[in-house]
Amino acid sequence: MDICLTKATLDDAETIYIMQIKSFMDLLSKYEDFETSPANESIEKTIMRINQAFTDYYIIKRGNTPVGSIRIVKKDNKLYRVSPIFILPEHQGFGIAQKSFKIIEEIYYDAKVWELDTILQESRNCYLYEKLGYVKTGRTKVINSKMTLVFYEKHLQS
């Protein structure tokens, strides 16, 4: 499978934004998390994130087709956070997210700890992250009566 990541620029903001809305709209409808859902964010928020010095945004491509995006937040002491990653619904289930994580770990080879969170009720997401070596931290955050976020970490050998 020909998966590659290209670093996003401001010119990519609209592409990322449109893919983000498409990728998260079903979850927004299901969980009604209007305050936290990426499907309910403005394009200005995407632009702000691309402009952040501590953020790297990548467009995930299958061949030459943009199929998703991943944002890496660089924190202190070689700690990195994935927030968000998404794959367009019609491209899910083909191992694209797994391959994207592999590429990201190669790019950020100095990482000691990776962090991310996901929706506890989305067992496929939890399964994917656990398969990739992420472990629940024990921390959760209730968003509403339908949805809880669960936090994960992956510790790497130095």
N, C-alpha and C positions, 0 to 999 in steps of 0.2 A: 504494500500500500504506500503510495507516494504522498506522505504527509510532510509538510514543512511549515515552519513558523517564520513570519516576516515581521520585523519590528514596525509597529504602527507609528504614523505621524499624524499631524493635524488633518492632513488630507484624507485620512482613513476614518475620521470621527463618524461621519454619516453612515458608512458601511458597517462599522462596529455597532452603532446605535440601532440600526435597522435589524441586524442579526440578533442583537440582545433582546429587542422587543419580541421578535418572532420566537426566540428560544425560551423566554420566560412567561409568555402570555398564558399558556395553559396552567402554569403553576399559580399565576396571579388569580385566574378565574377559580381555581380549585381551593386556594387557601385564603383569598381575599386579604392579602397582606399589603394593603395599599401604601403603607408607610415605608416598607422595606424592600419591596419587589423591584428588581432591576427593570421589569417590564413597565414600571410606573415612573421611571426616572426621565429626566429631560436630556436632550442632546447636550445641553450646557454642562451637565455632570460628566458626561463622557469626555468632553473637551477639557474640562478641569482635570480629570484623571490623567489624560494623555500629557498634559502640561506639567504634572507633578514631577519634581526632580527625583523623588524616591520611588517612582512608579515606572515600570516597563510594561507596555501593552504590546501584544502580538496578535496578528491575524493568523488563524489556523487555516491552512489551505490544503485541500485534497486535489492534487494536480495543480491546476491554476485557479481552481474555484475556491473562494472564501467560504468556509463552512462553520466558522466559529471564531472565538477569541479567548485569550487568557491574559489576565493582568497579574503581574508580580509586584508586590509591595516589598521594598527593601527596608528591613528594620535593622536594629542594632545587633551586633555580635553574630553576624552571618545567619541571622534568622530571616526567613522569607515567608510571605503570606500569599496564597493564591486567592484572589478575590476580584472579580469572579472568573470562572471558566464556563464556557457554554458552547454547545454544538447545536447547529440548526436541527430541528426535529427530524427532518428527512434524511439527515446524515448520521443520526444516532444509531448505536448498536453495531458499528463497524470497527471498533477499537481505536477510533480517532483520539478520544480523550486520553486513553492509556499511552498512546504513542506521543501525544503532546506533553504529558508529564515526563516521559523518558527524555524527550528533547530538552525540556526546561531544566531537568536535573543535570544534563550535560552542560548547558549554558551556565548555570549557577553551580558549578562543580565545587565551589568553596562552602556551600550551604552546610550548616550543622543541624538546623531545625527548619522544617516546613510546617506551616499552619494553614488550616482552612476550616470553613464551617459549611454545613449543608442542612437541608431540611430532614429532621429525624424521621418523618413520616414517608420520605422517599427512599424506600429500601434499596432500590437499584443504585442510587447515588452512594448510599452508605456502603453497599457491597463493593462498588468500584474503588472507593477510597481505601477501604480495608484491604482489598486485593493488592493495592499499590503500596501497602506498608504503613498506612496511616492508622493511628490508634486513638480511640476516643479519650479525651482528657478528663471526662467526668463532668465537664461544664456544659450546661445547656441554657438556653434562653427562650422562654415562652414568648412568642410573638402575638398569638391570639388563641382562641379556643380550638382552632383547627391545626395550628402549626407551632412547632418548636424547632429551634436551631440546635444542632449538636456540633461541638467543636472537636477538631482532630489535630494531631501533631504527628510528624514523622521525624524521628531522630536519626541522623546519619553518623557513621563512624568518621572520626577526623583523621 
